[in-house]
Amino acid sequence: MYDRPTLIELLDAVRAHLEHQIVPLLKDDRKRYYQTLVAINVLRIAERELTMSAEHAQAEWQRLNFVQQEGVPVPADPEAAKAVLAERNRRLCMQISAGEFDANPQRAILFEHLLQTAVEQLQVANPRFLQGLALEDAERERRR
């Protein structure tokens, strides 16, 4: 729909400029150096969200269908899908509060959904944290 550069390419260009042209100039100004690193991280998060959000939303929708034992199709309009997904999550919270997932197998299904949702959120917000967890798990397995 839009010509190039894409939004992701624009964000990448700004991030690269900050990293390679601005950060080296700010090494002596700790406050601006730190603020620039934060800005670079925000751009990375935005890039990851743009590239992963549709896939993550679709996966979360399918998991909610399984958890809530429904076959609700995803709305075609992305904004409507986002709103309905938020509503489904509010309903899930009410179901949890009502004790609908206190017993297995519902509890195990819920935990798997919540774990995968948290992983997907970390893939966007802080993938290095996930890498650290994977290294810790590998080290724990190696010691066994």
FILUM-260642 format. One line per field, with one value per atom (N, C-alpha, C): residue number from 0; chain; atom name; x, y, z. Coordinates in Angstrom, 3 decimals. Example, Ala and Ser with C-alpha at 12.3 -4.5 7.8 and 13.67 -1.06 7.14 Angstrom:
REM FILUM-260642
resi = c(0|0|0|1|1|1)
chain = c(A|A|A|A|A|A)
name = c(N|CA|C|N|CA|C)
x = c(13.190|12.300|13.200|12.850|13.670|12.900)
y = c(-5.690|-4.500|-3.300|-2.250|-1.060|0.030)
z = c(7.800|7.800|7.800|7.080|7.140|7.870)
END
This chain:
REM FILUM-260642
resi = c(0|0|0|1|1|1|2|2|2|3|3|3|4|4|4|5|5|5|6|6|6|7|7|7|8|8|8|9|9|9|10|10|10|11|11|11|12|12|12|13|13|13|14|14|14|15|15|15|16|16|16|17|17|17|18|18|18|19|19|19|20|20|20|21|21|21|22|22|22|23|23|23|24|24|24|25|25|25|26|26|26|27|27|27|28|28|28|29|29|29|30|30|30|31|31|31|32|32|32|33|33|33|34|34|34|35|35|35|36|36|36|37|37|37|38|38|38|39|39|39|40|40|40|41|41|41|42|42|42|43|43|43|44|44|44|45|45|45|46|46|46|47|47|47|48|48|48|49|49|49|50|50|50|51|51|51|52|52|52|53|53|53|54|54|54|55|55|55|56|56|56|57|57|57|58|58|58|59|59|59|60|60|60|61|61|61|62|62|62|63|63|63|64|64|64|65|65|65|66|66|66|67|67|67|68|68|68|69|69|69|70|70|70|71|71|71|72|72|72|73|73|73|74|74|74|75|75|75|76|76|76|77|77|77|78|78|78|79|79|79|80|80|80|81|81|81|82|82|82|83|83|83|84|84|84|85|85|85|86|86|86|87|87|87|88|88|88|89|89|89|90|90|90|91|91|91|92|92|92|93|93|93|94|94|94|95|95|95|96|96|96|97|97|97|98|98|98|99|99|99|100|100|100|101|101|101|102|102|102|103|103|103|104|104|104|105|105|105|106|106|106|107|107|107|108|108|108|109|109|109|110|110|110|111|111|111|112|112|112|113|113|113|114|114|114|115|115|115|116|116|116|117|117|117|118|118|118|119|119|119|120|120|120|121|121|121|122|122|122|123|123|123|124|124|124|125|125|125|126|126|126|127|127|127|128|128|128|129|129|129|130|130|130|131|131|131|132|132|132|133|133|133|134|134|134|135|135|135|136|136|136|137|137|137|138|138|138|139|139|139|140|140|140|141|141|141|142|142|142|143|143|143)
chain = c(A|A|A|A|A|A|A|A|A|A|A|A|A|A|A|A|A|A|A|A|A|A|A|A|A|A|A|A|A|A|A|A|A|A|A|A|A|A|A|A|A|A|A|A|A|A|A|A|A|A|A|A|A|A|A|A|A|A|A|A|A|A|A|A|A|A|A|A|A|A|A|A|A|A|A|A|A|A|A|A|A|A|A|A|A|A|A|A|A|A|A|A|A|A|A|A|A|A|A|A|A|A|A|A|A|A|A|A|A|A|A|A|A|A|A|A|A|A|A|A|A|A|A|A|A|A|A|A|A|A|A|A|A|A|A|A|A|A|A|A|A|A|A|A|A|A|A|A|A|A|A|A|A|A|A|A|A|A|A|A|A|A|A|A|A|A|A|A|A|A|A|A|A|A|A|A|A|A|A|A|A|A|A|A|A|A|A|A|A|A|A|A|A|A|A|A|A|A|A|A|A|A|A|A|A|A|A|A|A|A|A|A|A|A|A|A|A|A|A|A|A|A|A|A|A|A|A|A|A|A|A|A|A|A|A|A|A|A|A|A|A|A|A|A|A|A|A|A|A|A|A|A|A|A|A|A|A|A|A|A|A|A|A|A|A|A|A|A|A|A|A|A|A|A|A|A|A|A|A|A|A|A|A|A|A|A|A|A|A|A|A|A|A|A|A|A|A|A|A|A|A|A|A|A|A|A|A|A|A|A|A|A|A|A|A|A|A|A|A|A|A|A|A|A|A|A|A|A|A|A|A|A|A|A|A|A|A|A|A|A|A|A|A|A|A|A|A|A|A|A|A|A|A|A|A|A|A|A|A|A|A|A|A|A|A|A|A|A|A|A|A|A|A|A|A|A|A|A|A|A|A|A|A|A|A|A|A|A|A|A|A|A|A|A|A|A|A|A|A|A|A|A|A|A|A|A|A|A|A|A|A|A|A|A|A|A|A|A|A|A|A|A|A|A|A|A|A|A|A|A|A|A)
name = c(N|CA|C|N|CA|C|N|CA|C|N|CA|C|N|CA|C|N|CA|C|N|CA|C|N|CA|C|N|CA|C|N|CA|C|N|CA|C|N|CA|C|N|CA|C|N|CA|C|N|CA|C|N|CA|C|N|CA|C|N|CA|C|N|CA|C|N|CA|C|N|CA|C|N|CA|C|N|CA|C|N|CA|C|N|CA|C|N|CA|C|N|CA|C|N|CA|C|N|CA|C|N|CA|C|N|CA|C|N|CA|C|N|CA|C|N|CA|C|N|CA|C|N|CA|C|N|CA|C|N|CA|C|N|CA|C|N|CA|C|N|CA|C|N|CA|C|N|CA|C|N|CA|C|N|CA|C|N|CA|C|N|CA|C|N|CA|C|N|CA|C|N|CA|C|N|CA|C|N|CA|C|N|CA|C|N|CA|C|N|CA|C|N|CA|C|N|CA|C|N|CA|C|N|CA|C|N|CA|C|N|CA|C|N|CA|C|N|CA|C|N|CA|C|N|CA|C|N|CA|C|N|CA|C|N|CA|C|N|CA|C|N|CA|C|N|CA|C|N|CA|C|N|CA|C|N|CA|C|N|CA|C|N|CA|C|N|CA|C|N|CA|C|N|CA|C|N|CA|C|N|CA|C|N|CA|C|N|CA|C|N|CA|C|N|CA|C|N|CA|C|N|CA|C|N|CA|C|N|CA|C|N|CA|C|N|CA|C|N|CA|C|N|CA|C|N|CA|C|N|CA|C|N|CA|C|N|CA|C|N|CA|C|N|CA|C|N|CA|C|N|CA|C|N|CA|C|N|CA|C|N|CA|C|N|CA|C|N|CA|C|N|CA|C|N|CA|C|N|CA|C|N|CA|C|N|CA|C|N|CA|C|N|CA|C|N|CA|C|N|CA|C|N|CA|C|N|CA|C|N|CA|C|N|CA|C|N|CA|C|N|CA|C|N|CA|C|N|CA|C|N|CA|C|N|CA|C|N|CA|C|N|CA|C|N|CA|C|N|CA|C|N|CA|C|N|CA|C|N|CA|C|N|CA|C|N|CA|C|N|CA|C|N|CA|C|N|CA|C|N|CA|C|N|CA|C|N|CA|C|N|CA|C|N|CA|C|N|CA|C|N|CA|C)
x = c(0.824|0.000|0.876|1.889|2.773|4.057|4.673|5.964|7.048|8.237|9.378|9.908|10.526|10.860|9.637|9.640|8.570|8.772|7.761|7.869|9.011|9.157|10.245|11.605|11.709|12.964|13.269|12.241|12.441|12.918|12.265|12.680|14.106|14.432|15.780|16.811|16.481|17.405|17.649|16.591|16.739|17.573|17.269|18.008|19.487|19.775|21.161|21.889|21.210|21.819|22.167|21.225|21.489|22.658|22.632|23.678|25.068|25.143|26.458|26.968|26.057|26.485|26.364|25.327|25.062|25.680|25.488|26.009|27.508|28.331|29.761|30.059|29.228|29.429|29.020|28.227|27.652|28.324|29.401|30.045|30.390|30.720|31.120|29.939|28.783|27.578|26.685|26.904|26.233|24.712|24.121|22.661|22.142|22.685|22.231|22.603|23.736|24.148|23.106|22.736|21.738|20.392|19.954|18.668|18.648|19.770|19.851|19.790|20.448|20.353|18.915|18.204|16.793|15.983|16.238|15.527|15.793|17.028|17.377|16.605|16.515|15.776|14.286|13.729|12.320|12.108|13.031|12.912|12.996|13.865|13.953|12.643|12.074|10.795|9.716|9.668|8.663|8.829|10.068|10.324|9.835|10.169|9.742|8.226|7.594|6.135|5.505|6.030|5.484|5.627|6.735|6.956|6.263|6.024|5.497|4.042|3.477|2.174|1.054|1.018|-0.066|0.004|1.206|1.392|1.049|1.499|1.223|-0.270|-0.927|-2.368|-3.146|-2.770|-3.435|-3.238|-2.012|-1.731|-2.488|-2.515|-3.245|-4.735|-5.265|-6.684|-6.994|-6.150|-6.370|-6.275|-5.311|-5.194|-6.426|-6.915|-8.124|-9.321|-9.403|-10.477|-10.400|-9.198|-9.017|-9.308|-8.754|-8.930|-10.395|-11.052|-12.445|-13.443|-12.915|-13.733|-14.729|-14.180|-14.986|-14.359|-15.101|-14.588|-14.777|-14.488|-14.708|-13.682|-14.154|-13.206|-12.612|-11.402|-10.741|-11.405|-11.793|-12.348|-11.328|-11.819|-10.943|-10.232|-10.918|-10.341|-9.374|-8.104|-7.106|-7.459|-8.027|-8.390|-9.548|-10.505|-11.614|-11.088|-10.171|-9.585|-8.879|-8.142|-7.433|-8.417|-9.516|-10.520|-11.208|-11.561|-12.230|-11.259|-10.000|-8.996|-8.873|-8.863|-8.818|-10.054|-11.202|-12.442|-12.399|-11.889|-11.781|-10.842|-9.774|-8.853|-9.502|-10.322|-11.062|-12.005|-12.665|-13.565|-12.784|-11.604|-10.764|-10.403|-10.073|-9.761|-10.958|-12.145|-13.350|-13.554|-13.299|-13.430|-12.424|-11.214|-10.199|-10.644|-11.122|-11.596|-12.767|-13.580|-14.745|-14.362|-13.102|-12.647|-12.842|-13.109|-13.378|-12.146|-10.964|-9.741|-8.990|-9.698|-9.041|-8.649|-9.351|-9.078|-8.461|-7.693|-7.139|-8.236|-8.226|-7.186|-7.266|-8.367|-8.518|-7.358|-6.911|-5.810|-4.526|-4.194|-2.992|-3.094|-4.268|-4.482|-4.303|-4.862|-4.715|-3.249|-2.535|-1.128|-0.308|-0.570|0.162|-0.118|-1.368|-1.734|-1.021|-1.047|-0.420|1.093|1.710|3.145|3.493|2.772|3.063|2.812|1.778|1.499|2.640|3.143|4.264|5.519|5.767|6.930|6.811|5.634|5.439|5.631|5.166|5.367|6.851|7.569|9.007|9.782|9.299|9.948|9.964|8.962|8.892|9.632|9.319|9.831|11.274|11.676|13.013|13.481|13.822|14.232|15.510|16.353|17.574|17.244|16.173|15.755|15.418|14.702|14.366|15.623|16.587|17.852|18.566|18.534|19.147|18.476|17.149|16.423|16.796|16.920|17.285|18.675|19.602|20.952|20.934|20.142|20.020|19.441|18.412|17.811|18.822|19.584|20.588|21.665|22.060|23.077|22.530|21.281|20.652|20.572|20.225|20.143|21.537|22.528|23.898|24.403|23.995|24.440|23.790|22.670|21.948|22.636)
y = c(-1.181|0.000|1.256|1.279|2.436|2.123|3.173|2.997|2.840|2.590|2.456|3.830|4.019|3.002|2.643|1.415|0.950|1.551|1.439|1.939|1.245|-0.041|-0.776|-0.280|-0.024|0.513|1.900|2.719|4.051|3.950|3.100|2.914|2.397|1.465|0.906|1.973|2.861|3.935|4.891|5.240|6.140|5.454|4.189|3.444|3.349|3.015|2.890|4.230|5.318|6.648|6.948|6.695|6.931|6.080|4.809|3.888|4.254|4.556|4.702|6.140|7.108|8.502|9.293|9.045|9.870|9.278|7.990|7.369|7.618|7.459|7.719|9.155|10.095|11.493|11.773|10.899|11.145|10.367|9.680|8.833|9.617|10.892|11.689|12.318|12.331|12.899|11.738|11.258|10.031|10.079|11.200|11.300|11.183|11.951|11.887|10.551|10.004|8.692|7.640|7.624|6.668|6.905|8.160|8.463|8.024|8.152|7.728|6.211|5.519|4.057|3.604|4.302|3.989|4.217|5.323|5.612|4.526|4.065|2.985|1.719|1.416|0.231|0.361|1.546|1.778|1.513|1.969|1.722|0.229|-0.485|-1.943|-2.628|-2.221|-2.799|-2.516|-1.279|-0.915|-1.756|-1.953|-2.789|-4.216|-4.773|-6.157|-6.249|-5.252|-5.284|-5.229|-4.375|-4.283|-5.591|-6.277|-7.511|-8.724|-8.715|-9.915|-9.812|-8.621|-8.461|-9.242|-9.253|-9.971|-11.472|-12.019|-13.453|-13.787|-12.964|-13.199|-13.078|-12.088|-11.910|-13.116|-13.598|-14.778|-15.996|-16.199|-17.343|-17.227|-16.016|-15.825|-16.078|-15.636|-15.844|-17.342|-18.105|-19.545|-20.215|-19.783|-20.353|-20.022|-18.787|-18.421|-19.249|-19.519|-20.399|-21.754|-22.284|-23.571|-23.468|-22.454|-22.280|-22.043|-21.204|-20.852|-21.762|-22.785|-23.778|-23.115|-22.268|-21.542|-21.711|-21.327|-21.339|-19.986|-18.926|-17.567|-17.220|-16.815|-16.422|-15.034|-14.808|-13.512|-12.498|-11.331|-10.296|-9.897|-9.568|-9.201|-7.868|-6.952|-5.636|-5.752|-5.388|-5.532|-4.764|-3.579|-2.805|-3.467|-4.002|-4.718|-5.978|-6.672|-7.885|-7.546|-6.440|-6.024|-5.725|-5.048|-4.715|-5.971|-6.879|-8.117|-8.983|-9.007|-9.772|-9.228|-7.924|-7.317|-7.703|-7.710|-8.095|-9.566|-10.415|-11.841|-12.050|-11.261|-11.366|-10.875|-9.832|-9.388|-10.495|-11.135|-12.242|-13.404|-13.678|-14.741|-14.418|-13.170|-12.765|-13.011|-12.703|-12.945|-14.443|-15.245|-16.695|-17.239|-16.712|-17.141|-16.771|-15.540|-15.090|-15.924|-16.382|-17.198|-18.642|-18.995|-20.337|-21.370|-20.916|-21.850|-22.658|-22.243|-22.935|-23.502|-23.687|-24.160|-25.635|-26.406|-27.849|-28.212|-29.301|-29.812|-30.543|-30.600|-30.169|-28.682|-27.987|-26.581|-25.735|-26.041|-25.282|-25.419|-26.626|-26.857|-26.163|-26.195|-25.537|-24.025|-23.472|-22.046|-21.676|-22.447|-22.145|-22.171|-23.129|-23.194|-21.949|-21.525|-20.306|-19.087|-18.963|-17.812|-17.814|-18.984|-19.084|-18.650|-19.157|-18.804|-17.317|-16.765|-15.332|-14.509|-14.911|-14.200|-14.299|-15.467|-15.643|-14.711|-14.646|-13.778|-12.308|-11.918|-10.537|-10.247|-11.197|-11.008|-11.028|-11.766|-11.752|-10.337|-9.553|-8.168|-7.239|-7.330|-6.363|-6.603|-7.873|-8.153|-9.553|-9.749|-11.084|-11.574|-10.667|-11.095|-11.807|-11.400|-12.080|-13.526|-13.754|-15.129|-15.923|-15.280|-15.963|-16.350|-15.455|-15.754|-16.934|-16.985|-18.117|-19.418|-19.365|-20.563|-21.041|-20.097|-20.474|-21.092|-20.505|-21.063|-22.472|-22.664|-23.998|-24.999|-24.585|-25.474|-25.823|-24.851|-25.095|-26.050|-25.871|-26.747|-28.171|-28.320|-29.642|-30.282|-29.464|-29.979|-30.526|-29.917|-30.336|-31.638|-31.986|-33.204|-34.431)
z = c(0.000|0.000|0.000|0.836|0.888|0.144|-0.372|-1.026|0.016|-0.475|0.414|0.738|1.860|2.856|3.698|4.157|5.039|6.423|7.254|8.626|9.364|9.153|9.809|9.316|8.018|7.483|8.043|8.213|8.801|10.251|11.016|12.411|12.491|11.609|11.590|11.239|10.308|9.928|11.089|11.805|12.961|14.040|14.316|15.337|14.968|13.719|13.277|13.377|13.030|13.148|14.610|15.491|16.917|17.411|17.054|17.520|17.005|15.707|15.084|15.010|15.018|14.880|16.182|16.956|18.138|19.403|19.633|20.858|21.041|19.997|20.206|20.656|20.267|20.653|22.097|22.661|23.990|25.117|24.847|25.866|27.127|26.993|28.157|28.890|28.266|28.883|29.311|30.530|30.992|30.863|31.227|31.189|29.759|28.831|27.435|26.792|27.166|26.668|27.063|28.337|28.829|28.149|28.052|27.425|25.959|25.283|23.887|23.781|24.708|24.715|24.960|25.834|26.079|24.804|24.103|22.856|21.805|21.731|20.796|21.153|22.436|22.869|22.536|22.696|22.346|20.856|20.032|18.591|18.275|18.969|18.763|19.146|20.274|20.712|19.672|19.181|18.167|16.904|16.469|15.290|15.508|16.678|16.955|17.039|17.661|17.763|16.374|15.521|14.162|13.398|13.585|12.825|13.433|14.751|15.411|15.860|15.935|16.583|15.902|14.583|13.893|14.171|14.092|14.358|15.811|16.736|18.153|18.454|17.867|18.094|17.566|16.399|15.820|16.722|17.204|18.080|19.401|19.957|21.214|21.007|19.881|19.573|19.541|18.860|18.760|20.132|20.945|22.295|23.128|23.014|23.756|23.301|22.013|21.536|22.241|22.396|23.049|24.552|25.197|26.645|26.980|26.187|26.473|25.752|25.094|24.394|23.446|22.574|21.602|20.214|19.221|17.853|17.203|17.940|17.467|16.379|15.183|14.136|14.427|13.957|14.129|13.208|13.727|12.842|11.769|10.585|9.474|9.738|10.382|10.678|11.853|11.669|12.740|14.018|13.875|15.072|15.816|15.080|15.712|16.395|15.738|16.327|17.636|17.659|18.863|20.001|19.675|20.686|21.221|20.330|20.751|21.559|21.162|21.910|23.335|23.478|24.813|25.630|24.992|25.684|26.082|25.206|25.532|26.721|26.789|27.922|29.217|29.133|30.330|30.806|29.848|30.201|30.805|30.265|30.828|32.275|32.548|33.929|34.852|34.368|35.184|35.387|34.367|34.497|35.514|35.474|36.450|37.852|38.022|39.340|39.841|38.913|39.281|39.582|39.410|39.743|38.649|37.425|36.343|35.920|36.372|35.975|37.179|38.269|39.491|39.423|38.625|38.565|37.215|37.228|35.977|35.224|33.919|32.993|32.640|33.025|32.663|33.185|34.388|34.991|34.164|33.748|32.948|31.593|30.993|29.706|29.865|30.939|31.216|31.417|32.225|32.494|31.210|30.341|29.068|28.235|28.197|27.466|28.059|29.373|30.023|29.818|29.886|29.659|28.245|27.261|25.864|25.614|26.232|26.085|26.676|27.831|28.452|27.581|27.009|26.122|24.919|24.323|23.163|23.533|24.711|25.152|25.362|25.912|26.118|24.798|23.811|22.500|21.925|22.260|21.799|22.757|24.036|25.010|25.425|25.553|26.081|25.686|24.416|23.983|24.667|25.119|25.812|27.122|27.766|28.993|28.684|27.593|27.193|26.879|26.220|25.917|27.204|28.197|29.492|30.167|30.099|30.678|29.982|28.660|27.901|28.298|28.488|28.917|30.318|31.214|32.566|32.523|31.696|31.567|31.019|30.016|29.421|30.443|31.232|32.262|33.331|33.725|34.705|34.185|32.909|32.290|32.199|31.891|31.766|33.100|34.204|35.528|35.972|35.380|35.775|35.336)
END
